[in-house]
Amino acid sequence: MVEVTEKMIDWHFLNKKQGIKIYYCYTPLCGTCKLAREMLEVWHHQHSHATIYTVNLNINRKLAMDWKIKSVPYVAVFVNGLKAHEFYAFHSVENIDRQLAPFIRRSETKGEK
């Protein structure tokens, strides 16, 4: 997982080869966020070719408003700069896989990261 800021995310959207981007948004003192991150790390271990960008919303508040994030933890999946999917409930590694697998398969077939 790679920690990013709003400015780095802006660069992602300006990049012409955007592909699929997964953003995990959290706040450092959120206990549920810590559990969700652990589950995401387990999922990421199984899908190490995927990059998950992490965003601390305490220092990236404008992003939370721009994306209309209602609560944390939160995951947003962007495909070519457009929000294609989002979720707040993590429940289990299997649930995370159900949420993210379609996008990961799509990026694998196109040779994206």
N, CA, C and O atoms as a printed pandas DataFrame, in Angstrom:
     atom_number atom_name residue_name chain_id  residue_number  x_coord  y_coord  z_coord
0              1         N          MET        A               1    0.843   -1.171    0.000
1              2        CA          MET        A               1    0.000    0.000    0.000
2              3         C          MET        A               1    0.890    1.237    0.000
3              4         O          MET        A               1    1.949    1.269    0.627
4              5         N          VAL        A               2    0.431    2.244   -0.717
5              6        CA          VAL        A               2    1.216    3.456   -0.904
6              7         C          VAL        A               2    0.423    4.655   -0.381
7              8         O          VAL        A               2   -0.680    4.928   -0.857
8              9         N          GLU        A               3    0.984    5.372    0.599
9             10        CA          GLU        A               3    0.335    6.562    1.152
10            11         C          GLU        A               3    0.447    7.707    0.145
11            12         O          GLU        A               3    1.528    7.977   -0.378
12            13         N          VAL        A               4   -0.681    8.382   -0.124
13            14        CA          VAL        A               4   -0.689    9.501   -1.066
14            15         C          VAL        A               4   -1.421   10.693   -0.465
15            16         O          VAL        A               4   -2.140   10.571    0.527
16            17         N          THR        A               5   -1.220   11.841   -1.087
17            18        CA          THR        A               5   -1.890   13.079   -0.681
18            19         C          THR        A               5   -2.813   13.528   -1.813
19            20         O          THR        A               5   -2.822   12.946   -2.898
20            21         N          GLU        A               6   -3.585   14.575   -1.534
21            22        CA          GLU        A               6   -4.481   15.121   -2.558
22            23         C          GLU        A               6   -3.716   15.526   -3.815
23            24         O          GLU        A               6   -4.183   15.291   -4.930
24            25         N          LYS        A               7   -2.548   16.131   -3.641
25            26        CA          LYS        A               7   -1.765   16.567   -4.805
26            27         C          LYS        A               7   -1.330   15.371   -5.653
27            28         O          LYS        A               7   -1.341   15.437   -6.882
28            29         N          MET        A               8   -0.951   14.290   -4.996
29            30        CA          MET        A               8   -0.547   13.089   -5.737
30            31         C          MET        A               8   -1.742   12.501   -6.474
31            32         O          MET        A               8   -1.607   12.030   -7.603
32            33         N          ILE        A               9   -2.903   12.525   -5.845
33            34        CA          ILE        A               9   -4.113   12.013   -6.494
34            35         C          ILE        A               9   -4.469   12.881   -7.693
35            36         O          ILE        A               9   -4.880   12.366   -8.732
36            37         N          ASP        A              10   -4.313   14.197   -7.555
37            38        CA          ASP        A              10   -4.541   15.089   -8.696
38            39         C          ASP        A              10   -3.651   14.685   -9.862
39            40         O          ASP        A              10   -4.092   14.682  -11.012
40            41         N          TRP        A              11   -2.398   14.345   -9.570
41            42        CA          TRP        A              11   -1.477   13.905  -10.616
42            43         C          TRP        A              11   -1.972   12.606  -11.251
43            44         O          TRP        A              11   -1.872   12.429  -12.465
44            45         N          HIS        A              12   -2.512   11.690  -10.422
45            46        CA          HIS        A              12   -3.050   10.442  -10.974
46            47         C          HIS        A              12   -4.108   10.745  -12.034
47            48         O          HIS        A              12   -4.151   10.104  -13.084
48            49         N          PHE        A              13   -4.963   11.733  -11.744
49            50        CA          PHE        A              13   -6.052   12.035  -12.664
50            51         C          PHE        A              13   -5.584   12.807  -13.901
51            52         O          PHE        A              13   -6.256   12.789  -14.932
52            53         N          LEU        A              14   -4.462   13.467  -13.806
53            54        CA          LEU        A              14   -3.911   14.158  -14.966
54            55         C          LEU        A              14   -3.125   13.219  -15.875
55            56         O          LEU        A              14   -2.927   13.497  -17.057
56            57         N          ASN        A              15   -2.683   12.107  -15.304
57            58        CA          ASN        A              15   -1.901   11.126  -16.050
58            59         C          ASN        A              15   -2.791   10.475  -17.111
59            60         O          ASN        A              15   -3.878    9.988  -16.799
60            61         N          LYS        A              16   -2.344   10.468  -18.329
61            62        CA          LYS        A              16   -3.162    9.934  -19.427
62            63         C          LYS        A              16   -3.384    8.423  -19.337
63            64         O          LYS        A              16   -4.397    7.925  -19.827
64            65         N          LYS        A              17   -2.459    7.688  -18.721
65            66        CA          LYS        A              17   -2.623    6.238  -18.573
66            67         C          LYS        A              17   -3.141    5.945  -17.164
67            68         O          LYS        A              17   -2.443    5.345  -16.346
68            69         N          GLN        A              18   -4.351    6.368  -16.900
69            70        CA          GLN        A              18   -4.891    6.256  -15.547
70            71         C          GLN        A              18   -5.195    4.824  -15.149
71            72         O          GLN        A              18   -4.826    4.397  -14.055
72            73         N          GLY        A              19   -5.849    4.086  -16.005
73            74        CA          GLY        A              19   -6.202    2.712  -15.675
74            75         C          GLY        A              19   -7.082    2.628  -14.444
75            76         O          GLY        A              19   -7.972    3.455  -14.246
76            77         N          ILE        A              20   -6.825    1.619  -13.613
77            78        CA          ILE        A              20   -7.621    1.370  -12.418
78            79         C          ILE        A              20   -6.831    1.800  -11.191
79            80         O          ILE        A              20   -5.683    1.397  -11.004
80            81         N          LYS        A              21   -7.460    2.621  -10.361
81            82        CA          LYS        A              21   -6.841    3.112   -9.130
82            83         C          LYS        A              21   -7.757    2.766   -7.956
83            84         O          LYS        A              21   -8.960    3.023   -7.994
84            85         N          ILE        A              22   -7.166    2.179   -6.915
85            86        CA          ILE        A              22   -7.906    1.826   -5.700
86            87         C          ILE        A              22   -7.396    2.719   -4.580
87            88         O          ILE        A              22   -6.199    2.745   -4.295
88            89         N          TYR        A              23   -8.316    3.458   -3.939
89            90        CA          TYR        A              23   -7.958    4.354   -2.848
90            91         C          TYR        A              23   -8.659    3.909   -1.568
91            92         O          TYR        A              23   -9.881    3.764   -1.530
92            93         N          TYR        A              24   -7.864    3.696   -0.525
93            94        CA          TYR        A              24   -8.387    3.352    0.794
94            95         C          TYR        A              24   -8.268    4.604    1.657
95            96         O          TYR        A              24   -7.161    5.075    1.916
96            97         N          CYS        A              25   -9.383    5.137    2.098
97            98        CA          CYS        A              25   -9.412    6.360    2.901
98            99         C          CYS        A              25   -9.714    6.011    4.354
99           100         O          CYS        A              25  -10.579    5.185    4.643
100          101         N          TYR        A              26   -8.986    6.654    5.256
101          102        CA          TYR        A              26   -9.068    6.330    6.675
102          103         C          TYR        A              26   -8.722    7.554    7.510
103          104         O          TYR        A              26   -8.300    8.583    6.983
104          105         N          THR        A              27   -8.908    7.427    8.818
105          106        CA          THR        A              27   -8.358    8.378    9.777
106          107         C          THR        A              27   -7.536    7.569   10.770
107          108         O          THR        A              27   -7.914    6.450   11.116
108          109         N          PRO        A              28   -6.421    8.115   11.233
109          110        CA          PRO        A              28   -5.484    7.339   12.053
110          111         C          PRO        A              28   -6.046    6.812   13.382
111          112         O          PRO        A              28   -5.618    5.752   13.839
112          113         N          LEU        A              29   -6.977    7.510   14.003
113          114        CA          LEU        A              29   -7.490    7.079   15.308
114          115         C          LEU        A              29   -8.726    6.196   15.212
115          116         O          LEU        A              29   -9.288    5.814   16.239
116          117         N          CYS        A              30   -9.154    5.871   14.020
117          118        CA          CYS        A              30  -10.350    5.051   13.797
118          119         C          CYS        A              30  -10.005    3.566   13.971
119          120         O          CYS        A              30   -9.223    3.010   13.200
120          121         N          GLY        A              31  -10.593    2.935   14.985
121          122        CA          GLY        A              31  -10.345    1.512   15.226
122          123         C          GLY        A              31  -10.857    0.626   14.100
123          124         O          GLY        A              31  -10.200   -0.346   13.728
124          125         N          THR        A              32  -12.021    0.953   13.558
125          126        CA          THR        A              32  -12.578    0.176   12.452
126          127         C          THR        A              32  -11.677    0.290   11.225
127          128         O          THR        A              32  -11.542   -0.663   10.457
128          129         N          CYS        A              33  -11.065    1.454   11.043
129          130        CA          CYS        A              33  -10.139    1.650    9.917
130          131         C          CYS        A              33   -8.931    0.732   10.054
131          132         O          CYS        A              33   -8.439    0.195    9.061
132          133         N          LYS        A              34   -8.460    0.554   11.266
133          134        CA          LYS        A              34   -7.309   -0.329   11.488
134          135         C          LYS        A              34   -7.660   -1.773   11.127
135          136         O          LYS        A              34   -6.868   -2.470   10.493
136          137         N          LEU        A              35   -8.843   -2.211   11.532
137          138        CA          LEU        A              35   -9.282   -3.570   11.177
138          139         C          LEU        A              35   -9.464   -3.708    9.668
139          140         O          LEU        A              35   -9.064   -4.711    9.079
140          141         N          ALA        A              36  -10.063   -2.707    9.053
141          142        CA          ALA        A              36  -10.265   -2.739    7.599
142          143         C          ALA        A              36   -8.922   -2.779    6.879
143          144         O          ALA        A              36   -8.762   -3.493    5.888
144          145         N          ARG        A              37   -7.958   -2.010    7.380
145          146        CA          ARG        A              37   -6.627   -2.007    6.759
146          147         C          ARG        A              37   -5.976   -3.385    6.845
147          148         O          ARG        A              37   -5.354   -3.845    5.888
148          149         N          GLU        A              38   -6.123   -4.040    7.997
149          150        CA          GLU        A              38   -5.566   -5.394    8.148
150          151         C          GLU        A              38   -6.182   -6.350    7.136
151          152         O          GLU        A              38   -5.479   -7.159    6.529
152          153         N          MET        A              39   -7.502   -6.256    6.953
153          154        CA          MET        A              39   -8.160   -7.108    5.966
154          155         C          MET        A              39   -7.688   -6.771    4.552
155          156         O          MET        A              39   -7.459   -7.670    3.743
156          157         N          LEU        A              40   -7.543   -5.482    4.256
157          158        CA          LEU        A              40   -7.044   -5.071    2.944
158          159         C          LEU        A              40   -5.626   -5.572    2.709
159          160         O          LEU        A              40   -5.284   -5.962    1.593
160          161         N          GLU        A              41   -4.797   -5.564    3.755
161          162        CA          GLU        A              41   -3.428   -6.058    3.623
162          163         C          GLU        A              41   -3.411   -7.553    3.322
163          164         O          GLU        A              41   -2.592   -8.014    2.527
164          165         N          VAL        A              42   -4.306   -8.312    3.948
165          166        CA          VAL        A              42   -4.414   -9.744    3.643
166          167         C          VAL        A              42   -4.837   -9.919    2.192
167          168         O          VAL        A              42   -4.257  -10.722    1.461
168          169         N          TRP        A              43   -5.851   -9.162    1.777
169          170        CA          TRP        A              43   -6.302   -9.236    0.378
170          171         C          TRP        A              43   -5.167   -8.854   -0.553
171          172         O          TRP        A              43   -4.941   -9.518   -1.565
172          173         N          HIS        A              44   -4.449   -7.786   -0.217
173          174        CA          HIS        A              44   -3.359   -7.294   -1.064
174          175         C          HIS        A              44   -2.238   -8.320   -1.174
175          176         O          HIS        A              44   -1.593   -8.420   -2.218
176          177         N          HIS        A              45   -2.002   -9.075   -0.125
177          178        CA          HIS        A              45   -0.987  -10.131   -0.164
178          179         C          HIS        A              45   -1.343  -11.165   -1.244
179          180         O          HIS        A              45   -0.459  -11.715   -1.901
180          181         N          GLN        A              46   -2.638  -11.419   -1.418
181          182        CA          GLN        A              46   -3.099  -12.368   -2.427
182          183         C          GLN        A              46   -3.136  -11.757   -3.825
183          184         O          GLN        A              46   -3.161  -12.477   -4.824
184          185         N          HIS        A              47   -3.138  -10.434   -3.890
185          186        CA          HIS        A              47   -3.213   -9.703   -5.165
186          187         C          HIS        A              47   -2.127   -8.634   -5.183
187          188         O          HIS        A              47   -2.415   -7.448   -5.343
188          189         N          SER        A              48   -0.892   -9.056   -5.019
189          190        CA          SER        A              48    0.219   -8.110   -4.845
190          191         C          SER        A              48    0.488   -7.275   -6.098
191          192         O          SER        A              48    1.168   -6.252   -6.015
192          193         N          HIS        A              49   -0.027   -7.686   -7.247
193          194        CA          HIS        A              49    0.144   -6.907   -8.470
194          195         C          HIS        A              49   -0.720   -5.642   -8.459
195          196         O          HIS        A              49   -0.464   -4.712   -9.223
196          197         N          ALA        A              50   -1.738   -5.603   -7.597
197          198        CA          ALA        A              50   -2.613   -4.432   -7.495
198          199         C          ALA        A              50   -1.970   -3.416   -6.549
199          200         O          ALA        A              50   -1.341   -3.788   -5.558
200          201         N          THR        A              51   -2.132   -2.157   -6.860
201          202        CA          THR        A              51   -1.651   -1.099   -5.970
202          203         C          THR        A              51   -2.840   -0.492   -5.254
203          204         O          THR        A              51   -3.834   -0.117   -5.877
204          205         N          ILE        A              52   -2.727   -0.398   -3.943
205          206        CA          ILE        A              52   -3.753    0.267   -3.145
206          207         C          ILE        A              52   -3.127    1.542   -2.597
207          208         O          ILE        A              52   -2.099    1.503   -1.921
208          209         N          TYR        A              53   -3.758    2.665   -2.895
209          210        CA          TYR        A              53   -3.293    3.952   -2.405
210          211         C          TYR        A              53   -4.062    4.291   -1.136
211          212         O          TYR        A              53   -5.291    4.222   -1.123
212          213         N          THR        A              54   -3.359    4.654   -0.074
213          214        CA          THR        A              54   -4.004    4.991    1.182
214          215         C          THR        A              54   -4.020    6.507    1.360
215          216         O          THR        A              54   -3.066    7.195    0.996
216          217         N          VAL        A              55   -5.110    7.016    1.922
217          218        CA          VAL        A              55   -5.297    8.451    2.066
218          219         C          VAL        A              55   -5.764    8.752    3.491
219          220         O          VAL        A              55   -6.835    8.311    3.907
220          221         N          ASN        A              56   -4.952    9.507    4.232
221          222        CA          ASN        A              56   -5.313    9.961    5.573
222          223         C          ASN        A              56   -6.225   11.175    5.413
223          224         O          ASN        A              56   -5.778   12.241    4.991
224          225         N          LEU        A              57   -7.495   11.011    5.748
225          226        CA          LEU        A              57   -8.450   12.097    5.539
226          227         C          LEU        A              57   -8.307   13.216    6.558
227          228         O          LEU        A              57   -8.862   14.296    6.354
228          229         N          ASN        A              58   -7.585   12.996    7.644
229          230        CA          ASN        A              58   -7.346   14.092    8.586
230          231         C          ASN        A              58   -6.502   15.187    7.949
231          232         O          ASN        A              58   -6.646   16.359    8.296
232          233         N          ILE        A              59   -5.630   14.822    7.028
233          234        CA          ILE        A              59   -4.782   15.828    6.383
234          235         C          ILE        A              59   -5.161   16.050    4.916
235          236         O          ILE        A              59   -4.510   16.826    4.217
236          237         N          ASN        A              60   -6.188   15.386    4.464
237          238        CA          ASN        A              60   -6.673   15.541    3.090
238          239         C          ASN        A              60   -8.184   15.774    3.115
239          240         O          ASN        A              60   -8.942   15.071    2.447
240          241         N          ARG        A              61   -8.605   16.756    3.883
241          242        CA          ARG        A              61  -10.035   17.011    4.108
242          243         C          ARG        A              61  -10.788   17.439    2.848
243          244         O          ARG        A              61  -11.955   17.089    2.670
244          245         N          LYS        A              62  -10.127   18.187    1.984
245          246        CA          LYS        A              62  -10.789   18.635    0.752
246          247         C          LYS        A              62  -11.198   17.433   -0.092
247          248         O          LYS        A              62  -12.269   17.424   -0.699
248          249         N          LEU        A              63  -10.344   16.430   -0.125
249          250        CA          LEU        A              63  -10.648   15.221   -0.883
250          251         C          LEU        A              63  -11.920   14.563   -0.347
251          252         O          LEU        A              63  -12.769   14.121   -1.121
252          253         N          ALA        A              64  -12.048   14.500    0.973
253          254        CA          ALA        A              64  -13.243   13.901    1.582
254          255         C          ALA        A              64  -14.500   14.645    1.150
255          256         O          ALA        A              64  -15.534   14.028    0.893
256          257         N          MET        A              65  -14.411   15.961    1.072
257          258        CA          MET        A              65  -15.571   16.750    0.628
258          259         C          MET        A              65  -15.815   16.571   -0.867
259          260         O          MET        A              65  -16.957   16.403   -1.296
260          261         N          ASP        A              66  -14.742   16.605   -1.664
261          262        CA          ASP        A              66  -14.886   16.461   -3.117
262          263         C          ASP        A              66  -15.495   15.111   -3.490
263          264         O          ASP        A              66  -16.332   15.031   -4.390
264          265         N          TRP        A              67  -15.073   14.052   -2.797
265          266        CA          TRP        A              67  -15.570   12.709   -3.099
266          267         C          TRP        A              67  -16.861   12.386   -2.342
267          268         O          TRP        A              67  -17.433   11.310   -2.520
268          269         N          LYS        A              68  -17.322   13.319   -1.494
269          270        CA          LYS        A              68  -18.553   13.140   -0.707
270          271         C          LYS        A              68  -18.487   11.874    0.161
271          272         O          LYS        A              68  -19.436   11.092    0.215
272          273         N          ILE        A              69  -17.351   11.695    0.832
273          274        CA          ILE        A              69  -17.159   10.530    1.699
274          275         C          ILE        A              69  -17.978   10.731    2.965
275          276         O          ILE        A              69  -17.833   11.740    3.655
276          277         N          LYS        A              70  -18.840    9.763    3.265
277          278        CA          LYS        A              70  -19.758    9.870    4.396
278          279         C          LYS        A              70  -19.149    9.392    5.702
279          280         O          LYS        A              70  -19.471    9.913    6.769
280          281         N          SER        A              71  -18.262    8.391    5.619
281          282        CA          SER        A              71  -17.633    7.851    6.820
282          283         C          SER        A              71  -16.385    7.070    6.417
283          284         O          SER        A              71  -16.129    6.829    5.237
284          285         N          VAL        A              72  -15.634    6.691    7.415
285          286        CA          VAL        A              72  -14.444    5.864    7.188
286          287         C          VAL        A              72  -14.609    4.581    7.985
287          288         O          VAL        A              72  -15.302    4.570    9.003
288          289         N          PRO        A              73  -13.990    3.511    7.541
289          290        CA          PRO        A              73  -13.137    3.353    6.375
290          291         C          PRO        A              73  -13.948    3.387    5.080
291          292         O          PRO        A              73  -15.153    3.132    5.059
292          293         N          TYR        A              74  -13.233    3.712    4.002
293          294        CA          TYR        A              74  -13.877    3.913    2.709
294          295         C          TYR        A              74  -12.911    3.500    1.602
295          296         O          TYR        A              74  -11.717    3.790    1.671
296          297         N          VAL        A              75  -13.426    2.830    0.595
297          298        CA          VAL        A              75  -12.629    2.486   -0.585
298          299         C          VAL        A              75  -13.351    3.021   -1.821
299          300         O          VAL        A              75  -14.562    2.868   -1.979
300          301         N          ALA        A              76  -12.564    3.650   -2.686
301          302        CA          ALA        A              76  -13.076    4.113   -3.971
302          303         C          ALA        A              76  -12.224    3.496   -5.072
303          304         O          ALA        A              76  -10.998    3.450   -4.974
304          305         N          VAL        A              77  -12.886    3.027   -6.110
305          306        CA          VAL        A              77  -12.197    2.475   -7.275
306          307         C          VAL        A              77  -12.504    3.401   -8.443
307          308         O          VAL        A              77  -13.663    3.661   -8.768
308          309         N          PHE        A              78  -11.441    3.889   -9.062
309          310        CA          PHE        A              78  -11.577    4.755  -10.229
310          311         C          PHE        A              78  -11.070    4.011  -11.453
311          312         O          PHE        A              78  -10.031    3.353  -11.413
312          313         N          VAL        A              79  -11.814    4.126  -12.533
313          314        CA          VAL        A              79  -11.413    3.542  -13.812
314          315         C          VAL        A              79  -11.300    4.699  -14.801
315          316         O          VAL        A              79  -12.282    5.374  -15.111
316          317         N          ASN        A              80  -10.085    4.909  -15.286
317          318        CA          ASN        A              80   -9.808    6.004  -16.223
318          319         C          ASN        A              80  -10.323    7.352  -15.718
319          320         O          ASN        A              80  -10.889    8.144  -16.471
320          321         N          GLY        A              81  -10.110    7.591  -14.416
321          322        CA          GLY        A              81  -10.448    8.880  -13.831
322          323         C          GLY        A              81  -11.877    9.057  -13.363
323          324         O          GLY        A              81  -12.220   10.106  -12.818
324          325         N          LEU        A              82  -12.720    8.053  -13.564
325          326        CA          LEU        A              82  -14.119    8.132  -13.131
326          327         C          LEU        A              82  -14.374    7.132  -12.013
327          328         O          LEU        A              82  -13.930    5.986  -12.071
328          329         N          LYS        A              83  -15.098    7.587  -10.995
329          330        CA          LYS        A              83  -15.409    6.685   -9.886
330          331         C          LYS        A              83  -16.339    5.586  -10.384
331          332         O          LYS        A              83  -17.457    5.854  -10.824
332          333         N          ALA        A              84  -15.858    4.336  -10.307
333          334        CA          ALA        A              84  -16.622    3.200  -10.816
334          335         C          ALA        A              84  -17.284    2.410   -9.698
335          336         O          ALA        A              84  -18.284    1.728   -9.920
336          337         N          HIS        A              85  -16.721    2.503   -8.484
337          338        CA          HIS        A              85  -17.246    1.707   -7.372
338          339         C          HIS        A              85  -16.749    2.303   -6.066
339          340         O          HIS        A              85  -15.666    2.885   -6.009
340          341         N          GLU        A              86  -17.541    2.155   -5.030
341          342        CA          GLU        A              86  -17.136    2.573   -3.691
342          343         C          GLU        A              86  -17.806    1.677   -2.671
343          344         O          GLU        A              86  -18.883    1.131   -2.912
344          345         N          PHE        A              87  -17.151    1.533   -1.524
345          346        CA          PHE        A              87  -17.787    0.798   -0.434
346          347         C          PHE        A              87  -17.229    1.230    0.901
347          348         O          PHE        A              87  -16.092    1.687    1.013
348          349         N          TYR        A              88  -18.080    1.069    1.925
349          350        CA          TYR        A              88  -17.742    1.435    3.294
350          351         C          TYR        A              88  -17.645    0.211    4.196
351          352         O          TYR        A              88  -16.885    0.216    5.164
352          353         N          ALA        A              89  -18.399   -0.824    3.893
353          354        CA          ALA        A              89  -18.464   -2.016    4.735
354          355         C          ALA        A              89  -17.443   -3.047    4.253
355          356         O          ALA        A              89  -17.448   -3.438    3.086
356          357         N          PHE        A              90  -16.585   -3.476    5.146
357          358        CA          PHE        A              90  -15.525   -4.410    4.776
358          359         C          PHE        A              90  -15.892   -5.848    5.150
359          360         O          PHE        A              90  -15.662   -6.756    4.351
360          361         N          HIS        A              91  -16.439   -6.076    6.304
361          362        CA          HIS        A              91  -16.916   -7.365    6.802
362          363         C          HIS        A              91  -15.860   -8.465    6.851
363          364         O          HIS        A              91  -15.608   -9.040    7.909
364          365         N          SER        A              92  -15.241   -8.759    5.701
365          366        CA          SER        A              92  -14.285   -9.870    5.627
366          367         C          SER        A              92  -13.386   -9.705    4.415
367          368         O          SER        A              92  -13.652   -8.884    3.537
368          369         N          VAL        A              93  -12.319  -10.492    4.376
369          370        CA          VAL        A              93  -11.429  -10.480    3.214
370          371         C          VAL        A              93  -12.189  -10.957    1.983
371          372         O          VAL        A              93  -11.967  -10.459    0.879
372          373         N          GLU        A              94  -13.086  -11.923    2.173
373          374        CA          GLU        A              94  -13.886  -12.438    1.056
374          375         C          GLU        A              94  -14.781  -11.342    0.481
375          376         O          GLU        A              94  -14.945  -11.242   -0.735
376          377         N          ASN        A              95  -15.353  -10.527    1.355
377          378        CA          ASN        A              95  -16.202   -9.430    0.893
378          379         C          ASN        A              95  -15.372   -8.406    0.116
379          380         O          ASN        A              95  -15.813   -7.904   -0.917
380          381         N          ILE        A              96  -14.182   -8.100    0.608
381          382        CA          ILE        A              96  -13.294   -7.179   -0.107
382          383         C          ILE        A              96  -12.979   -7.744   -1.482
383          384         O          ILE        A              96  -12.970   -7.011   -2.471
384          385         N          ASP        A              97  -12.724   -9.037   -1.548
385          386        CA          ASP        A              97  -12.433   -9.668   -2.835
386          387         C          ASP        A              97  -13.622   -9.552   -3.776
387          388         O          ASP        A              97  -13.442   -9.272   -4.961
388          389         N          ARG        A              98  -14.833   -9.762   -3.274
389          390        CA          ARG        A              98  -16.029   -9.621   -4.117
390          391         C          ARG        A              98  -16.150   -8.193   -4.648
391          392         O          ARG        A              98  -16.584   -7.981   -5.781
392          393         N          GLN        A              99  -15.766   -7.219   -3.827
393          394        CA          GLN        A              99  -15.880   -5.814   -4.232
394          395         C          GLN        A              99  -14.825   -5.425   -5.266
395          396         O          GLN        A              99  -15.109   -4.670   -6.196
396          397         N          LEU        A             100  -13.594   -5.947   -5.100
397          398        CA          LEU        A             100  -12.468   -5.493   -5.922
398          399         C          LEU        A             100  -12.093   -6.417   -7.079
399          400         O          LEU        A             100  -11.515   -5.964   -8.067
400          401         N          ALA        A             101  -12.413   -7.693   -6.970
401          402        CA          ALA        A             101  -11.983   -8.673   -7.973
402          403         C          ALA        A             101  -12.372   -8.312   -9.403
403          404         O          ALA        A             101  -11.547   -8.480  -10.301
404          405         N          PRO        A             102  -13.582   -7.827   -9.662
405          406        CA          PRO        A             102  -13.917   -7.501  -11.056
406          407         C          PRO        A             102  -12.976   -6.458  -11.666
407          408         O          PRO        A             102  -12.663   -6.527  -12.855
408          409         N          PHE        A             103  -12.530   -5.511  -10.871
409          410        CA          PHE        A             103  -11.639   -4.464  -11.375
410          411         C          PHE        A             103  -10.221   -4.993  -11.542
411          412         O          PHE        A             103   -9.518   -4.612  -12.478
412          413         N          ILE        A             104   -9.805   -5.865  -10.642
413          414        CA          ILE        A             104   -8.467   -6.447  -10.724
414          415         C          ILE        A             104   -8.379   -7.350  -11.950
415          416         O          ILE        A             104   -7.383   -7.324  -12.672
416          417         N          ARG        A             105   -9.407   -8.137  -12.183
417          418        CA          ARG        A             105   -9.413   -8.996  -13.379
418          419         C          ARG        A             105   -9.348   -8.145  -14.648
419          420         O          ARG        A             105   -8.652   -8.488  -15.604
420          421         N          ARG        A             106  -10.078   -7.041  -14.643
421          422        CA          ARG        A             106  -10.092   -6.146  -15.810
422          423         C          ARG        A             106   -8.694   -5.579  -16.049
423          424         O          ARG        A             106   -8.250   -5.498  -17.194
424          425         N          SER        A             107   -7.997   -5.186  -14.986
425          426        CA          SER        A             107   -6.657   -4.605  -15.155
426          427         C          SER        A             107   -5.654   -5.676  -15.576
427          428         O          SER        A             107   -4.712   -5.383  -16.312
428          429         N          GLU        A             108   -5.848   -6.913  -15.119
429          430        CA          GLU        A             108   -4.947   -8.004  -15.516
430          431         C          GLU        A             108   -5.061   -8.295  -16.999
431          432         O          GLU        A             108   -4.058   -8.549  -17.667
432          433         N          THR        A             109   -6.283   -8.259  -17.515
433          434        CA          THR        A             109   -6.473   -8.560  -18.937
434          435         C          THR        A             109   -5.915   -7.458  -19.819
435          436         O          THR        A             109   -5.561   -7.699  -20.973
436          437         N          LYS        A             110   -5.835   -6.232  -19.271
437          438        CA          LYS        A             110   -5.299   -5.116  -20.043
438          439         C          LYS        A             110   -3.834   -4.862  -19.740
439          440         O          LYS        A             110   -3.225   -3.975  -20.337
440          441         N          GLY        A             111   -3.249   -5.638  -18.808
441          442        CA          GLY        A             111   -1.847   -5.477  -18.470
442          443         C          GLY        A             111   -1.553   -4.222  -17.671
443          444         O          GLY        A             111   -0.440   -3.698  -17.729
444          445         N          GLU        A             112   -2.550   -3.723  -16.912
445          446        CA          GLU        A             112   -2.380   -2.515  -16.109
446          447         C          GLU        A             112   -1.924   -2.864  -14.712
447          448         O          GLU        A             112   -1.957   -4.021  -14.292
448          449         N          LYS        A             113   -1.493   -1.827  -13.998
449          450        CA          LYS        A             113   -1.184   -1.946  -12.574
450          451         C          LYS        A             113   -2.061   -1.037  -11.791
451          452         O          LYS        A             113   -1.960   -0.986  -10.566
